Amino acid sequence: MINFEDELKKFSPSMEIEEVEDAVRGHELTDMTDIMVAMLRQQKEAAAQAAPGAIPAGQTPVMQTTAAMPVIPNI
């Protein structure tokens, strides 16, 4: 049987992994969140420059209603 405590005593982390961790922490990396935030910012800026009431390209118009939806009881 494997003695896990003995195996843990023998364990030493790989130096390569530690070096990669340091390199990643030391650099600013662009991820998908950063890209999406930049795209949304550009879209908002374009919409702000468009004529009032105009719908920016690629967006679907959404109707806004002020009336409440009726509640239909379950039968």
N, C-alpha and C positions, 0 to 999 in steps of 0.2 A: 504494500500500500504506500501511497505517497504521503510523506510527512510535510504538510504545508508550512509549518513553522521553520523547518530546516531549509526548505526551498526559498522562503522569504528572506532568511538570513543570507543566503547565497546571492540573492537578486541584487543587481546593480543596474541602474538605468543606462541606456545607450547614450553615449556622448553625442551622437548625431542628432538624436531627438532634442536634446537640450540646446544644441546649437541652432536648430531650426526654430525652436520656440523663441530664442533670443532674437533671431533675425526677423521673425514675424512681428513680434512686439515692437521692434525698433522701426518699423516702416508703416506708413499709412497706406492701407490697401483699400481700393475702391471695391465695394461689394454691390450686390443688386439693390440694396436699400438706398445707397448713395445715388445710384443711377436713377432709380424711380423718383427720389426727392428732386433731383435736378430736372427731370422731365416734367414733373408736376409744376415746378417753379416756372419753367419756360412756358408751359401752357397757360398758367395764370397771368404771366406778363403779356402774352399774346392776346388773351381775352380782355385784359385791361386796356390794351391799345385799340381793340376793335371798336366799331361803332356801337353805341348803346342799343341794347336789344338784339344785337347780332349773335348768332350761335357760332362759336368757333368750329373750324373744320374738324371732323371726326367725332363730334359730340351729337347725341340724339336729343332733340328737344323734349323736355319733360313738362307735362301740364301740372300746374299746382292748383289744388282745389282747397277751398276753405270749409266746405260742407263736410260734416261728419258722416261716416258710413253708418247705415242703419244696422242695428244688431238683429240678427235673425236667430230666433230661438231654435234649439235642437228639438226635433219631434221624435 
